[in-house]
Amino acid sequence: MYRNVLLVAALALATACAGEPAVTEFAAATPSSAAAVAEDGLAAVKSSTAHFQRFEVARAAGYDFLFMNMCMADASDANRGAMGYHYVNTTLLDDKVDVNAPEALLYEPGPNGRLRLVAVEYVIPADAWTSTQPPELLGQRFTLNAFNLWALHAWVWKDNPSGTFADWNPNVSCPDAAPAASGGGK
């Protein structure tokens, strides 16, 4: 673990010296250790977001902007599942990400309007990212989405058979979604 801390510190220093936008990342020295580093990072994500199981706590912490005012579900013929509601802490939207402070929390609607935390999303506005390479975190490259945002999902609270970092989760659905979900938006 001490070695991983040193690697993270070295990566941060190298990034700062290079003049590139900073991305906090758990770095891996070898491919065989990459999986272990990703596991450590995912454990950190889960630990740092556990208290957001209660939506009221997330809202009080600044996750109060409901992106798109809807429960996002794949409407394509592929029907890849859903993402749920995206509650964003807009103060975190910049050219950096921190594994312990995701920009968005994803909630699946349940019966009686109850929201269940299922994933986190790291987001960098495309206009804020000046590197020619996509941002990376936990050994994963972000993807540029239709909203002009670099994004990376991490399904740490609900299993995703499509993969931990996949966009859509076939185990998530929106039939209990209400228009302008409980919790509202700004």
SETI-635675 format. One line per 5 residues: number of its first residue (from 1); their letters; for each residue x, y, z of N, C-alpha, C, O, CB. Coordinates in steps of 0.001 Angstrom, whole numbers, plus 524288, in hexadecimal, padded with zeros to 5 digits. Glycine has a CB too. Layout:
! residues N
NUM> a> X/Y/Z/X/Y/Z/X/Y/Z/X/Y/Z/X/Y/Z ~ ...
This chain:
! residues 186
1> myrnv> 80340/7FB54/80000/80000/80000/80000/8036B/804EA/80000/80247/808B2/7FD41/7FC4E/7FFFF/804C4 ~ 807A7/804D2/80322/80B2F/80941/80367/80D64/80A70/7FDFA/80DF6/80EFA/7FC7F/80FA3/80831/80753 ~ 80EA4/80646/7FB00/810A9/806F7/7F5B1/80CA8/809B6/7F245/80E0B/80D1B/7EF29/81227/801AD/7F348 ~ 807A3/80841/7F2D3/80380/80AC8/7EFBF/8030D/8108D/7F114/8023E/813CA/7ED9E/7FE3E/80811/7F0AB ~ 80392/811DC/7F611/80353/8175B/7F7B4/807C1/81A65/7F529/806F4/81EBE/7F345/8039E/817DA/7FDC1
6> llvaa> 80C7A/8181A/7F51B/810E9/81AAF/7F29A/81002/81B55/7ECBD/81153/81F61/7EA81/815ED/81796/7F392 ~ 80DC2/81753/7EA40/80CAD/817AF/7E4A3/808BF/81BFB/7E375/8095A/81ED9/7DFA5/80AA6/81278/7E291 ~ 804B9/81C71/7E6B3/800CC/8208D/7E5F9/80354/825E5/7E694/80254/8296F/7E37C/7FC3E/81FEB/7E9E9 ~ 8069D/8267C/7EA94/8093E/82B7E/7EB78/80CD1/82CD3/7E6E1/80D00/83150/7E52A/80C68/82B58/7F09A ~ 80FA8/828EB/7E4E4/81324/829DC/7E072/8100A/82B65/7DB9B/811A0/82EE8/7D8BA/81674/824FF/7DF4F
11> lalat> 80B9A/828C6/7DAB0/80854/82A17/7D635/8064B/82FAE/7D6A4/80657/83297/7D2D0/803C0/8263F/7D5C2 ~ 80488/83127/7DB3C/8027F/83673/7DC05/806BE/83A80/7DB02/805BA/83E7D/7D885/80052/83715/7E199 ~ 80B77/83986/7DCE7/80FCE/83D19/7DC18/81139/83D6A/7D650/81217/841AD/7D443/8148D/83B63/7DF4E ~ 81175/838EE/7D3AF/812BF/838E5/7CE21/80EA4/83BC9/7CAF5/80FF2/83EAD/7C758/8134A/8334C/7CC28 ~ 809B5/83B06/7CC49/80575/83DAD/7C98F/805D4/84390/7CA5C/8052F/84691/7C6A9/80022/83BA5/7CB74
16> acage> 806DB/84534/7CF24/8073D/84AC6/7D054/80BC4/84D32/7CD5A/80B4E/85189/7CB55/807EB/84BA8/7D63D ~ 81020/84A6D/7CD10/814B5/84C7A/7CA5B/813DE/84CCA/7C47A/8162B/8501B/7C1DD/81970/8491D/7CB87 ~ 810A3/84965/7C26C/80FBE/84943/7BCC5/80C18/84D92/7BAF1/80B9F/84E7F/7B63F/80D8A/84407/7BB32 ~ 80986/85034/7BE8C/805FE/85463/7BD16/800CB/8527B/7BB07/7FDB8/8559B/7B90E/80880/857BD/7B91F ~ 7FFB8/84D6F/7BB6F/7FABD/84B3F/7B9B4/7F6B7/84BDF/7BE0C/7F82E/84C50/7C29B/7FB57/84565/7B826
21> pavte> 7F1AA/84BEB/7BCBC/7EDAB/84BEE/7C0CA/7EE56/84728/7C445/7EF92/842E8/7C264/7E825/84C09/7BE5E ~ 7ED85/847DC/7C94F/7EE6D/843A2/7CD0D/7E9CA/83FF3/7CD55/7E54A/841A2/7CD77/7EF92/845D9/7D273 ~ 7EAEF/83AF0/7CD6B/7E709/836F1/7CE59/7E935/8338E/7D2AF/7ED5B/83132/7D21B/7E5C4/833AF/7C944 ~ 7E66A/8334F/7D706/7E822/82FEE/7DB41/7E741/82A60/7D98B/7E2E9/828F1/7D810/7E537/83122/7E074 ~ 7EB5C/82730/7D9B8/7EAEC/821DD/7D7BE/7EE0E/81E2B/7DB23/7F23A/81F89/7DD18/7ECC4/8218A/7D20F
26> faaat> 7EC04/81985/7DBCF/7EF02/81564/7DE37/7F24E/8131B/7D9DC/7F035/810AD/7D647/7EB6B/81126/7E0ED ~ 7F777/813D8/7DA18/7FAEE/81225/7D5EA/7FCBF/80C8F/7D6E0/7FD0D/80ACC/7DB57/7FFA4/815D4/7D572 ~ 7FDEC/809DA/7D2B6/7FFED/80481/7D31B/8053D/8043C/7D080/805F9/80650/7CC3A/7FC19/80087/7D094 ~ 808F4/801AD/7D310/80E30/8013C/7D0F3/80E77/7FCF6/7CCD3/81179/7FD67/7C91A/81215/80028/7D54C ~ 80B63/7F8D9/7CD6E/80B7F/7F483/7C9C0/805F0/7F2DA/7C88C/80267/7F3C9/7CBAB/80EB3/7EFDF/7CBEF
31> pssaa> 8051F/7F064/7C409/7FFD4/7EE91/7C2C3/7FDA0/7EAE2/7C6E2/7F8F2/7EB08/7C7FB/7FFD6/7EBD9/7BD81 ~ 800F0/7E792/7C931/7FEEE/7E3DB/7CD15/7FD04/7E699/7D1FB/7F993/7E49D/7D4B1/80322/7DFE8/7CE86 ~ 7FF39/7EB27/7D324/7FD71/7EDFC/7D7BD/7F8F5/7F1BA/7D67E/7F698/7F3F2/7DA0C/801F2/7F0FA/7DA1F ~ 7F7C8/7F26E/7D17A/7F39D/7F607/7CFF1/7EE60/7F469/7D239/7EB65/7F7B7/7D409/7F33A/7F654/7CA04 ~ 7ED3E/7EF63/7D225/7E84A/7ED85/7D452/7E804/7EE7F/7DA26/7E3EB/7F000/7DC2C/7E790/7E7B5/7D334
36> avaed> 7EC51/7EDAA/7DCDD/7EC6E/7EE95/7E287/7EBB9/7F461/7E3B6/7E901/7F5D0/7E768/7F19D/7EC95/7E4EA ~ 7EE2E/7F7B0/7E08F/7EDA9/7FD52/7E15E/7E80F/7FF05/7E058/7E5EB/8022A/7E349/7F174/8005B/7DDCF ~ 7E5A1/7FCF4/7DC29/7E029/7FE3B/7DB02/7DCAB/7FC6D/7DF7A/7D914/7FF39/7E108/7DE66/7FBAF/7D5CC ~ 7DDB7/7F7BC/7E191/7DAA4/7F5D1/7E605/7DB29/7F96A/7EAB1/7D748/7FA99/7ED47/7DC56/7F04D/7E787 ~ 7DFF3/7FB2F/7EBD1/7E0C3/7FEE0/7F01F/7DDBC/803EA/7EF26/7DB51/80610/7F2B6/7E6A3/80012/7F0D0
41> glaav> 7DDE5/805C8/7EA48/7DB1B/80A94/7E8F0/7D543/809F4/7E975/7D2A2/80D70/7EB77/7DC6E/80C42/7E374 ~ 7D329/8058A/7E7AB/7CD85/80499/7E81A/7CBE8/8040D/7EDCE/7C7AC/805C4/7EF4F/7CBF4/7FFAA/7E508 ~ 7CF43/801AC/7F0FE/7CE20/80153/7F698/7CE06/806C8/7F901/7CACC/807E0/7FC66/7D238/7FDDC/7F967 ~ 7D18C/80A33/7F741/7D19F/80F9A/7F92F/7CCA7/81278/7F796/7CA69/8155E/7FAB3/7D675/81288/7F71C ~ 7CAEA/811AB/7F2B2/7C613/81423/7F0D5/7C186/81268/7F43C/7BE6B/8159F/7F602/7C503/812C1/7EB03
46> kssta> 7C128/80D64/7F51E/7BCD3/80B45/7F832/7BCE7/80D72/7FDC4/7B8DB/80EE6/7FFEA/7BD14/80540/7F84F ~ 7C186/80DA3/80006/7C20B/80FAB/80558/7C09A/81579/805A4/7BDEF/8172C/80943/7C7A1/80ED9/80753 ~ 7C267/81873/801CE/7C175/81E1D/801FD/7BBE0/81F9B/80086/7BA41/82406/80183/7C539/820E0/7FE61 ~ 7B8EC/81C0C/7FE34/7B389/81D53/7FCB7/7AF6E/81A4F/7FFDE/7AAC1/81AF1/7FEF1/7B2C2/81C3D/7F6F6 ~ 7B117/8171D/8037F/7AD6B/813D9/8067E/7A932/81717/8092E/7A4AA/8157E/8095D/7B05F/810A8/80A92
51> hfqrf> 7AAA4/81B90/80B3C/7A6C9/81EC9/80E03/7A2AF/82128/80A55/79EB8/82330/80C23/7A991/82327/810F9 ~ 7A39C/820E9/8053A/79FCE/822EE/8017D/79B8A/81EF5/8002C/7984A/81FEE/7FCC4/7A290/82498/7FC88 ~ 79B8A/81A80/802DD/79730/816D3/8024B/79219/819A1/803A7/78E01/81898/80159/797FA/811E7/805D7 ~ 7926B/81D1C/80759/78DE1/8205C/808BE/78E17/8253A/8054F/791AC/82867/805BD/78DDC/821DB/80ECA ~ 78A3D/825C2/801EE/78A33/82A14/7FE35/78A6C/82F5F/800E7/78CD3/83303/7FEE1/78562/829C8/7FAD1
56> evara> 787F0/82FD6/80571/787EF/834DC/80839/78D81/83697/8097D/78EB3/83B3F/8095A/784B1/83478/80D4B ~ 790DF/832DD/80AB5/79655/83414/80BEA/79918/8360A/80700/79C0C/839D3/80739/7992F/82F35/80E29 ~ 79826/83381/802A1/79A83/8352B/7FDAF/798B9/83AA6/7FC3A/79BD9/83DF2/7FAA4/79925/83151/7F94A ~ 793C0/83B8C/7FCC7/791A1/840BB/7FB73/7940E/844F4/7FEE0/7956B/84925/7FCF3/78BA0/840CA/7FC0F ~ 7949A/843E3/803EB/796F5/847A2/80789/79CBB/84895/8063D/79EDD/84CB8/80772/79667/845AE/80D30
61> agydf> 79F39/844B9/803C9/7A4C0/84530/8025B/7A583/847CD/7FD0E/7A9EF/84834/7FB36/7A749/83FD5/8024D ~ 7A153/84993/7FA96/7A1CA/84C6D/7F5A3/7A039/84966/7F0CF/7A076/84B83/7EC7F/7A731/84E31/7F4FC ~ 79EA3/84489/7F163/79CCE/84176/7ECE4/796F7/84285/7EC31/793A9/83F31/7ED3F/79DE5/83B6A/7EDAD ~ 795D4/8473E/7EA63/79064/848F6/7EA3E/78E94/84AD1/7E4DF/78A39/84CC8/7E459/78F9E/84D3E/7EE1A ~ 791D9/84A37/7E0E9/79040/84B99/7DBA0/78ED0/8469A/7D8C6/79224/8433C/7D7F1/794A6/84EA1/7D8AE
66> lfmnm> 789E4/84618/7D745/7880A/8417B/7D47C/788EB/84242/7CEA6/7861F/84543/7CC24/7822C/84069/7D5AA ~ 78CCC/83F8F/7CC7C/78E2F/84007/7C6FF/789DE/83DBD/7C39B/78842/83948/7C46C/7936B/83D4C/7C5E3 ~ 78809/840A9/7BFE9/7840E/83F23/7BC1B/77E9A/83E52/7BE70/77AFE/83D00/7BB8B/785BB/83A3C/7B971 ~ 77DE3/83F0C/7C37A/778BF/83E6C/7C5FC/77607/8395C/7C47F/7714A/83940/7C3B3/77544/842F6/7C496 ~ 77915/83524/7C420/776BE/83027/7C2A2/77A28/82B9F/7C464/77ED2/82C37/7C564/775E1/82FEA/7BCB7
71> cmada> 777B5/82725/7C4BA/77A83/82240/7C59E/77C62/82072/7C044/77930/81F59/7BCD8/776F2/81DF5/7C867 ~ 78175/8201F/7BF7F/78397/81EE2/7BA5E/78387/818FF/7B971/785CF/815FA/7BC68/7892A/82105/7B9D7 ~ 780D8/81770/7B539/78093/811FA/7B390/781DB/811C3/7ADC4/78086/81555/7AAD5/77B10/80F8A/7B4B3 ~ 7846D/80D99/7AC22/785DB/80CF7/7A6A8/780EA/80BF6/7A376/77E31/80818/7A452/789DA/8086F/7A5F4 ~ 77FCC/80F6C/79FD2/77B26/80EEA/79C8C/77C6E/80C7E/7973D/77906/80C19/793DE/77898/8143E/79BC9
76> sdanr> 78140/80AE7/79681/782BD/808A2/79174/780A6/80312/790F7/77EC0/800CC/794C1/788BE/808AB/790C9 ~ 78107/800F2/78C46/77F66/7FB8A/78B5E/7829E/7F7B6/78E99/780D4/7F367/78FC3/77FDD/7FA31/78594 ~ 7875D/7F947/7900D/78AC7/7F5DC/7931F/788D5/7F544/798C0/78A06/7F164/79B55/7905D/7F800/7931E ~ 785D9/7F91C/79AA3/783B8/7F909/79FFB/787D6/7F715/7A3DA/78761/7F2D9/7A614/77EC6/7F58A/7A042 ~ 78BE1/7FA54/7A493/7904F/7F8E1/7A7DC/78F5E/7F9BF/7ADA8/792E8/7F8F2/7B0D0/79503/7FBE1/7A638
81> gamgy> 78AAA/7FB5E/7AF1E/78975/7FC4B/7B4A4/788A1/80204/7B5B8/78694/804E6/7B276/78DC9/7FA36/7B81C ~ 78A40/803A2/7BA51/78977/8090E/7BBEA/78E26/80AF0/7BF0D/791BC/807F8/7C03F/78466/809A3/7BF22 ~ 78E00/80FF3/7C057/791D5/81258/7C3CE/78F25/81448/7C8BF/79177/81449/7CCF6/794B3/816DE/7C107 ~ 78A47/815EC/7C838/78778/81832/7CC9E/787B0/81E1E/7CC79/788DD/8207D/7C875/789B2/81634/7D1C1 ~ 78687/82071/7D0F0/786D0/8261B/7D18B/78C70/827AD/7D2A2/78F2C/82512/7D59C/78327/82804/7D5FB
86> hyvnt> 78E2A/82BF0/7D038/7936C/82E06/7D10B/792FA/832F2/7D469/7910B/836F7/7D29F/79635/82F3F/7CBB2 ~ 794BF/83299/7D934/794E5/8372F/7DCA0/79A7E/83925/7DCC5/79E0C/83652/7DE5C/792DB/835DF/7E247 ~ 79B44/83E01/7DB19/7A073/84034/7DA3D/7A1B3/8444E/7DE67/79E62/84770/7DFED/7A0D4/8429F/7D4BD ~ 7A693/84429/7E02D/7A8A4/8485A/7E375/7AB7C/84BFB/7DFB8/7AFF2/84AED/7DE45/7AC63/8463A/7E802 ~ 7A8FC/8503A/7DE24/7AB10/853A4/7DA0E/7B012/8566E/7DBB0/7B2FF/85840/7D855/7A6FF/857A2/7D88A
91> tlldd> 7B11E/856CB/7E0C1/7B5FC/85953/7E276/7BABD/855FB/7E12C/7BF26/857E2/7E165/7B5D0/85A6B/7E859 ~ 7B9E8/8510B/7DFD5/7BE41/84D8B/7DE8F/7BF6F/84D55/7D8B9/7C31D/84AB0/7D71E/7BD14/8481D/7E083 ~ 7BC63/8500F/7D58A/7BD24/84FDE/7CFD7/7C196/8537E/7CE38/7C0F4/8583F/7CDE3/7B80A/85166/7CCF2 ~ 7C616/8511D/7CD38/7CAB3/85408/7CB7E/7CE2F/8504B/7C86E/7CC50/84C56/7C670/7CDBA/85680/7D042 ~ 7D337/8517F/7C808/7D6C5/84E3C/7C4F1/7D95D/849E9/7C81B/7DD1F/84787/7C648/7DAED/85199/7C281
96> kvdvn> 7D76C/848DA/7CCD2/7D9AF/844DB/7D02D/7D577/84118/7D212/7D0D9/8426E/7D240/7DC7F/84760/7D4D8 ~ 7D71F/83C6B/7D377/7D3B0/838CD/7D630/7D6AC/836A9/7DADD/7DB77/83649/7DAD5/7D1C6/8344B/7D280 ~ 7D3C3/8354C/7DECA/7D5F1/832F6/7E387/7D2E6/82DF9/7E472/7CE1A/82E14/7E4C4/7D5A0/836C8/7E868 ~ 7D5A0/8299D/7E4DF/7D30C/82495/7E586/7CF50/82499/7EA2C/7CB73/821BD/7EA26/7D718/8204B/7E630 ~ 7D065/827C0/7EE20/7CD25/827F0/7F2D2/7C8C1/82BF7/7F28E/7C5A5/82C67/7F633/7D080/82911/7F775
101> apeal> 7C87B/82EE6/7EE4B/7C472/832EF/7EDC8/7C24B/832F5/7E837/7C386/83678/7E52C/7C6AA/83867/7EF38 ~ 7BF18/82F13/7E6DB/7BCE0/82EF3/7E18C/7B94A/833A3/7E0A7/7B6CC/8359A/7E444/7B9D4/829CC/7E0A2 ~ 7B918/83558/7DBD4/7B5D0/839D7/7DA7B/7B008/83884/7DAA7/7ACD4/83BF0/7DBBA/7B73A/83BDB/7D518 ~ 7AEA0/833A8/7D9A1/7A919/83223/7D985/7A843/82D04/7DC6E/7AB9D/82992/7DC78/7A728/831A1/7D3D9 ~ 7A3B3/82CA2/7DEDB/7A1EB/827D9/7E163/79D2D/825F5/7DE5F/799B2/8290A/7DD27/7A099/828BE/7E757
106> lyepg> 79D02/820E9/7DD27/798B4/81EB7/7DA20/79524/81B95/7DDB4/796E2/81822/7E092/79AC6/81B42/7D5A1 ~ 7901B/81CDC/7DD78/78C2E/81A50/7E0BF/78814/817B0/7DD5F/78640/819E4/7D982/7899B/81E45/7E474 ~ 786A9/812F5/7DEE2/7826D/8101F/7DC54/77D6C/81115/7DF62/77D60/8109B/7E42B/783A6/80A28/7DBF2 ~ 7792D/81272/7DCA2/7743F/8134F/7DF65/771D2/80E1E/7E10D/771F7/80A41/7DE32/77069/81663/7DBF1 ~ 76F9F/80E28/7E5AC/76CFB/80984/7E79A/7675D/80ACB/7E8F6/76589/80F25/7E807/76FD3/80744/7EC5B
111> pngrl> 764A7/80706/7EB28/75F38/807EF/7ECAC/75EC1/80C8C/7F06C/76244/80D91/7F38B/75CEC/80305/7EF30 ~ 75A6D/80F44/7F010/75943/813BF/7F373/75D33/81834/7F2E8/75DD6/81B4C/7F689/75915/811FC/7F912 ~ 75FDD/81893/7EE68/76380/81CDE/7ED83/768B9/81C51/7F03F/76BE9/81FEA/7F00E/76110/821C9/7EF2A ~ 769AB/817F9/7F2C1/76E9D/8172C/7F58D/77312/816A7/7F1A4/77290/813EB/7EDB7/76E53/81242/7F91B ~ 77771/81945/7F2B4/77BF3/81931/7EF3B/7803D/815BA/7F184/78182/8161E/7F623/77E02/81EC7/7EE4D
116> rlvav> 78272/8125B/7EE3F/7869C/80ED4/7EFEB/78B96/81030/7ECF2/78BA3/81028/7E823/78510/80900/7EF04 ~ 78FCA/81164/7EFD2/794D5/81287/7ED69/796D0/80DA4/7EA9F/7971A/80973/7ECF5/798DC/8146D/7F190 ~ 7982B/80E2E/7E59D/799FB/809B4/7E299/79F6D/80A83/7E040/7A23A/806B8/7DF4C/79622/8088A/7DE4C ~ 7A0EE/80F64/7DF52/7A5EF/81065/7DCBF/7A7A9/81601/7DDB7/7A4CC/81935/7DFE0/7A58B/80F52/7D6D3 ~ 7AC75/81710/7DC09/7AE7B/81C61/7DBFF/7B03A/81D8E/7D66F/7B11B/81A04/7D34C/7B317/81D17/7E003
121> eyvip> 7B0B5/8228E/7D549/7B2B0/8241F/7D027/7B68E/8288F/7D0E0/7B58F/82C5C/7D3A6/7AE27/825C9/7CC6F ~ 7BAF8/827F2/7CE4D/7BEEF/82C08/7CE3B/7BE35/82F0A/7C927/7BD82/82CB5/7C502/7C4A4/829B8/7CEB7 ~ 7BE60/83438/7C97B/7BD13/8377F/7C4FF/7C0E7/83C03/7C491/7C238/83E86/7C873/7B774/83990/7C56D ~ 7C2AA/83CFF/7BFD2/7C5BF/841A6/7BE9D/7C34D/84422/7B9C2/7C2EE/84195/7B5B4/7CBBE/84046/7BDB6 ~ 7C1A0/84918/7BA1B/7BF9C/84BB5/7B56D/7C3D3/84BC4/7B125/7C85F/84CE4/7B23C/7BDD0/85164/7B6BF
126> adawt> 7C256/84A93/7AC61/7C621/84A4A/7A815/7C90B/84F6E/7A772/7CDB2/84F6C/7A639/7C362/848DD/7A2F3 ~ 7C665/853CD/7A842/7C8E9/858E6/7A7B0/7CD24/859CE/7ABCA/7D0B1/85CF0/7AAF0/7C4DB/85D35/7A807 ~ 7CCCF/8571D/7B034/7D0A4/857CB/7B45E/7D574/8545B/7B39C/7D98B/85563/7B5EB/7CE28/8569D/7B999 ~ 7D503/85047/7B065/7D94A/84C88/7AFB3/7DCB1/84E45/7AB29/7DAD7/84E7C/7A6BA/7D729/846EC/7AEC1 ~ 7E19F/84F83/7AC2B/7E506/851A1/7A814/7E8E6/84DB4/7A5E6/7EB8F/84EE4/7A213/7E7F2/85638/7AA26
131> stqpp> 7E950/84920/7A828/7ECE6/8452D/7A636/7EAC6/842D0/7A124/7E60D/842C1/7A03C/7EDC8/840E2/7AA5E ~ 7EE43/840E7/79DEB/7EC9E/83E42/7991C/7EAEB/838A4/79A3F/7E85E/8362F/796FF/7F113/83E4C/7950F ~ 7EC4E/836A1/79ECB/7EADD/83155/7A05A/7E60E/83185/7A3E2/7E571/8353D/7A6DF/7EF7B/82E94/7A32C ~ 7E2A6/82D9D/7A39C/7DE22/82D76/7A71E/7DFED/82D03/7ACD1/7E40E/82AC9/7ADE1/7DA7D/828D8/7A5AF ~ 7DCE0/82F17/7B071/7DE34/82E58/7B5EE/7DDEA/82890/7B758/7DB2F/82587/7B4CD/7DA8A/83190/7B976
136> ellgq> 7E0C0/82717/7BB6A/7E0B1/821B7/7BD56/7E03D/821B9/7C33B/7E20A/8254E/7C5E2/7E5A3/81EBC/7BB9C ~ 7DDCB/81DA6/7C534/7DD5B/81CDA/7CAD7/7DCC8/81702/7CBC0/7D9F3/81460/7C8E4/7D89E/81FFB/7CD3D ~ 7DF64/81501/7CFA3/7DF20/80F70/7D0F7/7E07F/80BF5/7CC54/7DE68/807AA/7CBC2/7D9B2/80E12/7D2F1 ~ 7E40C/80DDF/7C906/7E5AE/80AD9/7C47F/7E1BF/80AD1/7C00E/7E258/807D6/7BC55/7E6BF/80568/7C61C ~ 7DDC0/80E13/7C061/7D99B/80E43/7BC6D/7D98E/81393/7B9BB/7DA27/8179F/7BC42/7D438/80D20/7BEEB
141> rftln> 7D8D7/81385/7B4A1/7D84F/8186B/7B1B6/7D2AE/81A48/7B1E6/7CF03/81732/7B17D/7DA1B/817BB/7ABFD ~ 7D215/81F51/7B284/7CCEC/821BB/7B232/7CB1F/821A3/7AC85/7CE50/8214B/7A8F0/7CD02/8276E/7B45D ~ 7C5FC/821F3/7ABB9/7C3DF/8226D/7A674/7C12F/827B9/7A5FB/7BEE3/829AD/7A9BA/7BFFE/81DDE/7A532 ~ 7C180/829F7/7A166/7BEE7/82EEC/7A058/7B94C/82DAC/79EBA/7B86B/82B07/79ACF/7C1D9/83229/79BFE ~ 7B584/82F96/7A1C2/7B00C/82E34/7A0AD/7AD49/83266/79D78/7AFA1/83656/79C04/7AD19/82D51/7A5CA
146> afnlw> 7A854/83181/79C66/7A533/83505/79922/7A445/83A52/79BB0/7A299/83DFD/79911/7A000/83281/797E3 ~ 7A555/83AC9/7A0C8/7A48F/83FB4/7A390/7A997/842E2/7A3DB/7A9E0/846BA/7A6BB/7A282/83EA7/7A90B ~ 7ADA0/84143/7A0D3/7B2B1/843D4/7A0AF/7B55F/843A1/7A608/7B7C1/84769/7A7D0/7B214/8497F/79EE4 ~ 7B4E3/83F1A/7A87D/7B751/83E27/7AD91/7BAAE/8393E/7AD39/7B90E/8354C/7AB01/7B31D/83D98/7B1F2 ~ 7BF5D/83987/7AF6D/7C279/834D0/7B024/7C022/83218/7B4DD/7BF7A/83489/7B8F4/7C887/8360B/7B0E6
151> alhaw> 7BEDE/82D19/7B465/7BC20/82A65/7B89F/7BE40/824DE/7B96B/7BFFD/82242/7B5C5/7B640/82A30/7B77A ~ 7BE06/82337/7BE5C/7BF7A/81DEA/7BFD0/7BBE2/81C2D/7C43A/7BBC0/81E90/7C866/7C55C/81D94/7C178 ~ 7B8F8/817FB/7C33E/7B58F/815BA/7C73C/7B88D/811AC/7CA60/7BC1B/80F24/7C85C/7B0A6/81343/7C4BD ~ 7B71B/81113/7CF48/7B92C/80CD9/7D291/7B487/80A97/7D58C/7B260/80D1B/7D909/7BDA2/80EDE/7D671 ~ 7B307/805DC/7D425/7AE85/8033E/7D67D/7B051/8007A/7DB76/7B11E/7FBBC/7DB83/7ABF8/7FF47/7D291
156> vwkdn> 7B0EC/80382/7DF9B/7B2F3/80162/7E489/7AEA4/7FFBA/7E848/7AFB3/7FD01/7EC19/7B666/8055F/7E72E ~ 7A9D0/80151/7E744/7A58A/80015/7EAE4/7A190/7FC48/7E8A6/79E29/7FA72/7EB82/7A2CB/80504/7EC79 ~ 7A1E4/7FB0D/7E39A/79E70/7F71C/7E152/7A176/7F44B/7DD12/7A3BC/7F6C4/7D9A1/7994C/7F99D/7DF18 ~ 7A17D/7EF2A/7DD4E/7A462/7EC04/7D98E/7A2AA/7ED4C/7D3FE/79E06/7EDF7/7D2EA/7A3A0/7E62B/7DAAF ~ 7A67C/7ED9F/7D081/7A561/7EEA5/7CB02/7A7CB/7EA48/7C7BC/7AC91/7EA0D/7C72E/7A785/7F41B/7C94E
161> psgtf> 7A48B/7E6CC/7C58D/7A6AC/7E297/7C250/7A984/7E496/7BD71/7AC84/7E1AD/7BB10/7A252/7DEF1/7C0B1 ~ 7A8A0/7E97A/7BBEF/7AB54/7EBBB/7B76B/7B0C9/7EDA9/7B8D9/7B3E5/7EEE9/7B566/7A821/7F037/7B522 ~ 7B1F3/7EDE9/7BDE9/7B71A/7EFA0/7BFB5/7B6B3/7F417/7C38E/7B311/7F73C/7C354/7BA77/7F13F/7BB1D ~ 7BA6A/7F456/7C70C/7BA7B/7F855/7CB2C/7BA75/7FDD4/7C8F9/7B82B/80159/7CB50/7BF3A/7F7A0/7CEA3 ~ 7BCFC/7FEA3/7C47A/7BD80/803E6/7C251/7BA16/804D5/7BD77/7BACA/808BC/7BABF/7C323/804E8/7C0F6
166> adwnp> 7B675/80153/7BC64/7B2F8/801F3/7B7E4/7AF39/80688/7B8CB/7AE13/807E8/7BD42/7AFDA/7FCD7/7B6E3 ~ 7AD5C/808D7/7B499/7A9AC/80D30/7B510/7A45D/80B55/7B712/7A245/80D84/7BACF/7A904/80FED/7AFC8 ~ 7A239/80757/7B49C/79CF6/80580/7B5E4/79D42/80097/7B945/7A0FA/7FD91/7B8E9/799CE/80466/7B0DB ~ 79951/7FFDB/7BC85/79915/7FB3B/7BFE0/793DB/7F87F/7BEFB/78FC2/7FAB7/7C02B/799CA/7FCBA/7C5C4 ~ 793EF/7F3B0/7BCE5/78F05/7F0E9/7BBFE/78C27/7EF6D/7C107/78798/7EDE9/7C0DA/79010/7EC0E/7B8DC
171> nvscp> 78EC6/7EFDB/7C579/78C44/7EEC5/7CA83/78997/7F38D/7CCD4/78753/7F33A/7D10E/79041/7ECB5/7CE58 ~ 789D2/7F7FC/7CA21/78752/7FCCF/7CBEF/782C3/7FDFB/7C84E/78324/7FD3E/7C392/78B4C/8017E/7CC15 ~ 77E7C/7FFCD/7CA87/779ED/8011C/7C756/77729/805E7/7C990/77852/807AF/7CDE0/7761D/7FC70/7C70B ~ 77385/807EA/7C688/770D9/80CC1/7C7FD/76AE6/80C53/7C851/76853/8105E/7C7EB/77237/810E7/7C42D ~ 7688E/807C5/7C901/762D3/807A2/7C904/7605D/80A8C/7CDA6/75BDD/80C38/7CD5F/76100/80207/7C90D
176> daapa> 7634F/80B20/7D1D8/76132/80DFA/7D65F/76299/813C9/7D63F/761D1/81694/7DA15/76336/80B8D/7DB6F ~ 764A6/8158E/7D1DB/76638/81B0A/7D168/76179/81E95/7D147/75D6E/81D4F/7CF02/7698B/81BE5/7CC82 ~ 76214/822FC/7D3BD/75E08/82700/7D3A9/76028/82BAE/7D0AD/764DD/82CA5/7D0C5/75C50/82893/7D955 ~ 75CCE/82E97/7CE0D/75EB2/83349/7CB78/7613F/836DE/7CF78/75F36/83795/7D3C4/75A36/83620/7C89E ~ 765B2/8391E/7CE0D/7689F/83C84/7D198/76902/839EB/7D6F2/76674/83B78/7DAB6/765FC/841FB/7D20B
181> asggg> 76C43/835F7/7D71D/76CE2/83271/7DBA9/76CBD/83529/7E0E7/76E37/839B4/7E172/771E9/82F8E/7DB3B ~ 76AED/83241/7E4B5/76B0D/83451/7EA08/770A1/835E9/7EB27/77438/832F8/7E9E3/76907/83036/7EE22 ~ 77176/83A28/7ED54/776A8/83C49/7EE0F/7774A/8410C/7EA98/77A57/84492/7EBC9/77AE3/83829/7ECDB ~ 77467/84124/7E64E/77427/845D0/7E2FE/77936/84729/7E055/77CC5/843F0/7E012/77276/84A56/7E620 ~ 77990/84BB5/7DE6D/77E27/84DC4/7DBD9/77E58/85389/7DCA5/77AB8/855D2/7DED3/77E32/84C70/7D610
186> k> 78278/855EE/7DAF1/78301/85B96/7DB82/780BF/85E41/7D6BD/780CC/8630D/7D668/788C7/85D2B/7DC4A
